[in-house]
Amino acid sequence: MEFGLFDQLPCAPTQDVGARYNDIIAQGQLADRLGLDAVWLAEYHFNPRFSVLPAPLLVASAIARCTERVKVATAVNLLPLHQPVRLAEEWATLDVLSGGRAVFGIGRGSNPEHYSGMGIATEEGRPRFLEALDVVIKCWTEERLHHHGEFFQADDVAVVPKPVQKPHPPVYIASNSEDTFPMVGSLGHNILVTPLIITHEGVQRGLASYREQLAKNGHDPAGVKVLPTLAACVAESRKKAEEVLRPTIDNYLGVLRTGRSRGSGRAATVTTDEFLRDYAIGGDPSEVTEQIQAIREMFDCQGIIFWHNIGGLVPHEEIVKSLELFTDKVLPNFR
């Protein structure tokens, strides 16, 4: 199984933005040293308490240049908000700088404020997403770009550099709505899921639709990966893990309940106790091993992305302890 580290860099008024960036870069270096597979970075705008990470590729580049092995990924770049030729150039540059370690994680996003802030109509999200993905892949795989679509036009453009990875970096698409799962399956790409947003049962139903469309459209289900994202903390006991997680989960849910962020619907109604019980991996190494095995069986997934600092309030030192304990006592059970 693959294991990654995710952050979207929430920043409380009492925290320093520069310190939050330094934390995730240091954690990326730690992930590289300990043998985790990837560092996943979100893209969010206009709400610092929820995230101060509007430009994840800049942070990914910083991590890439001070690491040797760990993949640098997004979960996700909000594809409809970007000019796709420019985004293709930036991602190819990241792949070159990282020596072929870039992972193209993308999604539509569901926050109206993101769309209005960028001057894009929310109803254009899906068609812009599909067209932009087509353009990006053409930029990476064709010598010269020719594209005439609804939103983007290009005539005989030489897009450089090309990615190191061939034919292109792996594509992961976030799927947290009923209509997105079959769309990703029809495209044949890897998939990212967040049980907190649509429940475990919702993920299972969606993955059934995803896999049905993979087969229907001639894609090999064994050739793609399913990665769920869950809050996580490995500690000496379940009690200690919950002590670390509870304040940061409280803060995350508090931001959701303001109604200004993704997931402010169903997820905002979840209590912290429900979150700890259903949407977090936490406890001593033996408990965490059992929880990971249960998640793998539930979703038939090929890895898990750990959200160690979901609300931004977990001290860096606690994340270091959790990651070190995970790689020492848990990771060997899955390698």
C-alpha positions in Angstrom: 0.0 0.0 0.0 1.0 3.6 -0.6 0.9 6.1 2.3 1.0 9.9 1.8 0.9 13.0 3.9 -1.8 15.7 3.2 -2.1 19.3 4.3 -4.1 22.3 3.2 -2.3 24.7 5.6 -5.1 26.2 7.8 -3.8 29.2 9.6 -5.3 30.6 12.8 -5.0 34.3 13.6 -2.4 33.4 16.2 -0.3 31.5 13.7 2.3 32.8 11.3 1.9 32.0 7.6 5.6 31.6 7.0 5.9 29.2 9.9 3.0 27.1 8.4 4.9 26.9 5.1 8.1 25.9 7.0 6.2 23.2 8.8 4.9 21.5 5.6 8.3 21.7 3.9 10.0 20.2 7.0 7.3 17.5 7.1 7.9 16.8 3.4 11.6 16.3 4.2 10.6 13.9 7.0 8.3 12.0 4.8 11.1 11.6 2.3 13.5 10.4 5.0 11.1 8.0 6.6 9.9 6.3 3.4 6.4 7.7 2.8 5.3 7.7 -0.8 4.0 11.3 -1.3 3.2 14.7 0.0 -0.2 15.9 -1.1 -1.0 19.6 -1.1 -4.4 21.3 -1.5 -5.4 24.4 -3.4 -7.8 26.8 -1.6 -8.5 30.5 -1.8 -9.9 33.4 0.2 -10.2 31.8 3.7 -7.0 31.8 5.7 -8.4 30.1 8.7 -9.2 27.1 6.4 -6.1 27.4 4.1 -3.2 29.7 3.2 -2.3 27.5 0.3 -3.5 29.1 -3.0 -0.3 28.1 -4.9 0.5 24.5 -4.1 2.9 24.1 -7.0 5.3 26.6 -5.5 5.3 24.7 -2.2 5.6 21.4 -4.1 8.7 22.8 -5.9 10.3 23.8 -2.6 9.7 20.3 -1.3 11.0 18.7 -4.5 14.2 20.5 -4.3 15.0 19.4 -0.7 14.0 15.8 -1.1 15.1 12.9 -3.2 12.4 10.2 -3.4 9.0 11.3 -2.1 6.4 12.2 -4.7 5.0 15.8 -4.8 1.3 15.8 -5.5 -1.9 17.9 -5.2 -5.2 17.0 -3.7 -6.2 18.9 -5.5 -5.5 21.6 -8.1 -8.8 23.2 -8.9 -8.6 22.7 -12.6 -11.5 24.9 -13.8 -9.9 27.9 -12.2 -6.7 27.7 -14.3 -5.7 28.4 -17.9 -4.7 24.9 -18.9 -1.8 25.6 -21.1 -0.1 27.6 -18.4 -0.9 24.9 -15.8 0.5 22.2 -18.1 3.8 24.3 -18.4 4.0 24.6 -14.6 3.3 21.0 -13.9 5.9 19.8 -16.5 8.4 22.2 -14.9 7.6 20.6 -11.5 8.1 17.2 -13.0 11.5 18.2 -14.4 12.6 19.9 -11.1 11.6 16.8 -9.1 13.2 14.3 -11.5 9.8 12.8 -12.4 8.1 12.8 -9.0 5.0 15.0 -9.8 1.5 13.6 -9.3 -1.3 15.6 -11.0 -4.2 15.6 -8.5 -7.2 17.6 -9.7 -10.8 18.4 -9.0 -13.6 20.7 -9.8 -14.1 22.2 -6.3 -17.4 23.0 -4.8 -16.9 26.4 -3.2 -18.8 29.2 -4.9 -16.5 31.8 -3.5 -13.6 30.3 -5.4 -15.4 30.6 -8.7 -16.8 34.1 -8.0 -13.3 35.2 -6.8 -11.8 34.1 -10.1 -14.6 35.5 -12.2 -15.8 32.1 -13.4 -19.4 30.9 -13.4 -20.0 27.9 -11.2 -22.1 26.2 -13.8 -19.1 26.1 -16.1 -17.1 24.0 -13.6 -17.7 20.6 -15.2 -17.3 21.5 -18.9 -14.2 23.6 -18.0 -12.8 20.7 -16.0 -13.2 18.2 -18.9 -11.9 20.5 -21.5 -8.9 21.7 -19.4 -7.9 18.2 -18.6 -7.9 17.4 -22.3 -5.8 20.4 -23.1 -3.2 19.6 -20.3 -2.7 16.1 -21.5 -2.4 17.3 -25.1 0.3 19.8 -24.0 2.2 17.0 -22.4 1.9 14.3 -25.1 1.8 16.2 -28.4 4.7 18.0 -30.1 2.5 21.0 -30.9 -0.9 21.9 -29.4 -3.9 22.4 -31.7 -7.1 22.9 -29.7 -10.4 24.7 -30.5 -12.9 24.2 -27.7 -15.7 26.1 -25.9 -13.3 27.8 -23.4 -9.8 27.5 -24.7 -8.2 28.0 -28.1 -4.6 27.3 -29.3 -3.1 27.1 -32.8 0.2 25.3 -33.4 1.7 26.0 -30.0 4.9 24.3 -28.9 4.4 23.8 -25.2 7.6 23.2 -23.3 9.1 21.6 -21.2 7.6 18.2 -21.5 7.3 16.1 -18.4 10.0 13.6 -17.4 7.3 10.9 -16.8 6.0 9.3 -20.0 3.4 9.6 -21.4 2.7 12.1 -18.5 2.5 12.3 -14.7 -0.2 10.1 -13.1 -3.6 11.8 -13.0 -5.8 11.5 -9.8 -9.3 13.0 -9.8 -11.1 13.9 -6.6 -14.6 12.4 -6.5 -17.0 13.4 -3.8 -20.3 13.7 -5.7 -22.5 11.1 -7.2 -21.9 12.2 -10.8 -18.1 12.4 -10.6 -17.4 8.8 -9.8 -18.7 7.4 -13.2 -17.1 10.3 -15.0 -13.6 9.4 -13.6 -14.2 5.8 -14.4 -15.1 6.6 -18.0 -11.8 8.6 -18.3 -9.8 5.8 -16.8 -7.9 7.8 -14.2 -6.9 7.2 -10.6 -9.3 8.4 -7.9 -9.2 10.3 -4.6 -12.0 10.0 -2.1 -12.9 11.7 1.2 -15.2 9.6 3.4 -15.9 12.6 5.7 -17.6 14.4 2.8 -19.9 11.6 1.5 -19.7 8.9 4.3 -18.1 5.4 4.0 -21.3 4.1 2.4 -21.3 6.9 -0.2 -17.7 6.2 -1.1 -18.5 2.5 -1.5 -21.5 3.2 -3.8 -19.4 5.7 -5.8 -16.5 3.3 -6.2 -18.9 0.6 -7.5 -20.0 3.1 -10.2 -16.4 4.1 -10.9 -15.3 0.5 -11.4 -18.3 -0.3 -13.5 -17.4 2.6 -15.9 -13.8 1.6 -15.9 -14.7 -1.8 -17.3 -17.4 -0.5 -19.6 -14.9 1.9 -21.2 -12.1 -0.6 -21.6 -9.9 0.5 -18.8 -8.2 -2.1 -16.6 -9.3 -1.7 -12.9 -6.0 -3.2 -11.9 -4.2 -0.3 -13.6 -5.7 2.5 -11.4 -5.4 3.4 -7.8 -8.0 4.4 -5.2 -6.7 6.6 -2.4 -8.9 7.8 0.5 -8.0 10.7 2.8 -8.5 10.3 6.6 -7.3 12.2 9.6 -4.6 10.3 11.4 -2.4 10.1 14.5 -0.3 7.3 15.7 0.6 7.5 19.4 1.3 5.3 22.4 -2.4 4.9 23.1 -5.9 5.7 21.7 -6.3 8.2 24.5 -3.2 10.1 23.5 -4.1 10.0 19.8 -7.5 11.5 20.6 -5.9 14.2 22.8 -3.8 15.3 19.8 -6.6 15.1 17.3 -9.6 16.6 19.2 -8.5 20.3 19.2 -7.6 20.3 15.6 -10.8 18.5 14.5 -12.8 21.0 16.6 -11.2 23.8 14.8 -11.7 22.3 11.3 -15.4 21.6 12.0 -15.8 25.1 13.4 -14.6 26.6 10.1 -16.9 24.3 8.1 -19.9 25.5 10.2 -19.2 29.1 9.0 -20.5 27.9 5.7 -17.6 29.3 3.7 -15.7 26.2 2.9 -16.0 22.9 1.0 -17.9 20.3 2.9 -20.0 22.8 4.9 -23.1 20.7 4.2 -23.1 17.1 5.6 -19.6 17.3 7.0 -20.4 20.3 9.1 -23.0 18.3 11.0 -20.5 15.7 12.2 -19.6 15.9 15.8 -16.0 15.6 16.9 -16.7 12.3 18.6 -18.3 11.0 15.4 -15.3 12.2 13.5 -12.9 10.4 15.8 -14.9 7.2 15.6 -15.7 7.2 11.8 -13.2 9.4 9.9 -9.9 9.2 11.8 -7.2 6.6 12.0 -5.9 6.9 15.5 -4.4 4.9 18.3 -1.4 2.8 19.1 0.5 1.0 16.3 -1.5 -2.2 16.7 -4.9 -0.3 16.6 -3.8 1.8 13.6 -2.7 -1.3 11.7 -6.1 -2.9 12.2 -7.8 0.3 11.1 -5.8 0.5 7.9 -6.6 -3.1 7.2 -10.3 -2.4 7.7 -10.2 0.6 5.3 -8.3 -1.4 2.7 -11.0 -4.1 2.8 -13.8 -1.5 2.8 -12.7 0.4 -0.3 -10.3 -2.1 -1.9 -7.9 0.8 -2.0 -4.2 0.8 -2.8 -3.2 3.3 -0.1 -4.2 6.0 2.3 -3.5 9.7 2.5 -3.0 10.8 6.1 -4.4 14.2 7.2 -2.3 14.7 10.3 -3.1 18.3 10.8 -6.7 18.7 9.6 -7.4 21.9 11.6 -3.9 23.3 11.7 -3.5 23.1 15.5 -1.3 20.0 15.9 2.2 21.1 16.8 4.9 20.1 14.4 6.6 18.0 17.0 3.5 15.8 17.5 3.3 15.2 13.7 7.0 14.1 13.7 6.3 11.7 16.6 3.3 10.3 14.8 5.1 9.8 11.5 8.1 8.2 13.1 6.0 5.8 15.1 4.0 5.0 12.0 7.0 4.2 9.8 8.7 2.2 12.6 5.7 0.1 13.9 3.0 0.2 11.3 4.5 0.6 7.8 6.4 -2.7 7.8 3.0 -4.5 8.0 2.1 -3.1 4.5 5.4 -3.4 2.7 
